[in-house]
Amino acid sequence: MTGGGEHDTVRLDPDRGTGAHTRAIAPIDRGGEKEGAFVPKFLLAYHGGGMPESQEEQAKVMAAWGAWFGSAGGAITDPGNPVSQSRTIAPDGSVSQGGGANPVSGYSLLEAESLDAAVAIAQGCPVLQGGATIEVAETFDVM
């Protein structure tokens, strides 16, 4: 996501290439809040799912993501990315292949007024159409 203006731009192309697939989304409407007012942040962790094999179906999925970004009204602060290879580190420092029983397949970050509001936004996410589940978790600043 790039900023610096009245609207932010979200790249929709998965390889972050030329920007041929971009869409402007409006910033989150804070209803007259003072600058610096606290708005909760949420991690959407995607588990499972997959991308269709045909280019036609992939184009439909990318269009659905663009529509979801637009419908979120600027709440999505980082559209995220899919993830690939992973390793898991245990408390004893040992390393194993993969992400465990339910590995993360991607993520997005958003701002919403509450956990329920974040869940409502996440329910429209196209990753659900591909068979994935979404874990919605509030984040908080500790440093």
C-alpha positions as CSV (number, residue, x, y, z in Angstrom):
1,M,0.0,0.0,0.0
2,T,1.3,3.4,-0.8
3,G,0.2,6.6,0.8
4,G,0.7,10.3,0.5
5,G,-2.6,11.6,-0.7
6,E,-6.3,11.7,-0.3
7,H,-6.5,8.0,-1.1
8,D,-4.1,5.1,-0.7
9,T,-3.3,2.7,-3.5
10,V,-3.4,-1.0,-3.0
11,R,-1.6,-3.2,-5.5
12,L,-3.6,-6.2,-6.5
13,D,-0.9,-8.1,-8.5
14,P,0.5,-10.8,-6.3
15,D,4.1,-10.3,-7.5
16,R,4.1,-6.6,-6.7
17,G,5.2,-6.0,-10.3
18,T,4.4,-3.1,-12.5
19,G,1.2,-2.1,-10.6
20,A,-1.0,-2.9,-13.6
21,H,-3.7,-4.1,-11.1
22,T,-4.1,-1.2,-8.7
23,R,-7.1,0.3,-7.0
24,A,-7.5,3.5,-5.0
25,I,-9.2,3.0,-1.6
26,A,-10.3,5.8,0.7
27,P,-8.8,6.1,4.1
28,I,-10.9,4.7,7.1
29,D,-13.6,7.2,8.1
30,R,-12.8,8.1,11.6
31,G,-16.0,10.2,12.0
32,G,-14.2,13.4,13.0
33,E,-11.8,11.8,15.5
34,K,-8.8,13.8,16.5
35,E,-5.5,12.9,14.8
36,G,-3.7,10.2,16.9
37,A,-7.0,8.8,18.3
38,F,-6.8,5.1,19.0
39,V,-8.3,2.8,16.4
40,P,-7.8,-0.9,17.1
41,K,-5.7,-2.9,14.6
42,F,-6.4,-6.5,13.6
43,L,-4.5,-9.3,11.9
44,L,-6.4,-11.5,9.5
45,A,-4.5,-14.8,9.4
46,Y,-5.6,-17.0,6.5
47,H,-5.4,-20.8,6.8
48,G,-5.7,-23.1,3.9
49,G,-7.5,-22.4,0.6
50,G,-5.9,-22.1,-2.7
51,M,-5.7,-20.2,-6.0
52,P,-7.7,-21.5,-9.0
53,E,-5.6,-23.0,-11.8
54,S,-7.1,-21.3,-14.9
55,Q,-6.2,-17.7,-15.7
56,E,-9.9,-16.8,-16.1
57,E,-10.7,-18.0,-12.6
58,Q,-7.6,-16.3,-11.2
59,A,-8.8,-13.0,-12.8
60,K,-12.2,-13.5,-11.1
61,V,-10.5,-14.0,-7.8
62,M,-8.3,-10.9,-8.2
63,A,-11.4,-8.9,-9.1
64,A,-13.2,-10.2,-6.0
65,W,-10.2,-9.0,-3.9
66,G,-10.4,-5.6,-5.5
67,A,-14.1,-5.4,-4.8
68,W,-13.5,-6.4,-1.1
69,F,-10.8,-3.8,-0.7
70,G,-13.2,-1.2,-2.0
71,S,-16.1,-2.3,0.2
72,A,-13.9,-2.1,3.3
73,G,-13.9,1.7,3.0
74,G,-10.2,2.0,3.7
75,A,-10.1,-0.2,6.8
76,I,-7.5,-2.4,5.2
77,T,-4.2,-0.9,6.1
78,D,-2.1,-3.7,4.5
79,P,-3.7,-6.0,1.9
80,G,-1.0,-8.6,2.8
81,N,0.2,-11.5,0.8
82,P,0.0,-15.2,0.5
83,V,2.9,-17.1,2.2
84,S,4.8,-20.1,1.0
85,Q,7.5,-22.2,2.8
86,S,7.7,-22.1,6.5
87,R,9.5,-23.6,9.5
88,T,8.4,-23.9,13.1
89,I,10.7,-23.1,16.0
90,A,10.0,-24.9,19.2
91,P,10.7,-23.5,22.7
92,D,13.9,-25.7,22.9
93,G,15.1,-24.1,19.6
94,S,14.5,-27.2,17.5
95,V,13.3,-26.4,14.0
96,S,10.7,-28.5,12.0
97,Q,9.4,-28.1,8.4
98,G,6.0,-26.5,7.9
99,G,3.7,-24.4,9.9
100,G,2.2,-27.1,12.2
101,A,-1.3,-28.6,12.1
102,N,-3.0,-25.5,10.6
103,P,-0.4,-23.4,8.8
104,V,-0.9,-19.8,7.8
105,S,-1.4,-19.3,4.1
106,G,-1.5,-15.5,4.0
107,Y,-2.5,-12.4,5.9
108,S,-4.0,-8.9,5.8
109,L,-4.0,-6.1,8.4
110,L,-7.0,-3.8,9.0
111,E,-8.3,-1.2,11.4
112,A,-11.8,-1.4,12.9
113,E,-13.7,-0.1,15.8
114,S,-14.1,-3.5,17.5
115,L,-13.4,-7.2,17.1
116,D,-17.0,-7.7,15.9
117,A,-16.5,-5.0,13.3
118,A,-13.3,-6.6,12.1
119,V,-15.0,-10.0,11.9
120,A,-17.8,-8.4,9.8
121,I,-15.2,-7.0,7.4
122,A,-13.4,-10.3,7.2
123,Q,-16.6,-12.2,6.4
124,G,-16.5,-10.6,3.0
125,C,-12.9,-11.7,2.2
126,P,-12.6,-13.7,-1.0
127,V,-10.1,-16.1,0.6
128,L,-13.2,-17.8,2.0
129,Q,-14.4,-18.6,-1.5
130,G,-11.2,-20.7,-2.0
131,G,-11.9,-22.9,1.0
132,A,-9.7,-21.0,3.6
133,T,-10.6,-20.0,7.1
134,I,-9.7,-16.6,8.7
135,E,-8.4,-16.1,12.2
136,V,-9.2,-12.5,13.3
137,A,-6.9,-11.2,16.1
138,E,-6.6,-7.8,17.7
139,T,-3.0,-6.5,17.8
140,F,-1.6,-4.0,20.3
141,D,1.4,-1.9,20.6
142,V,3.8,-2.8,23.4
143,M,6.8,-0.8,22.4
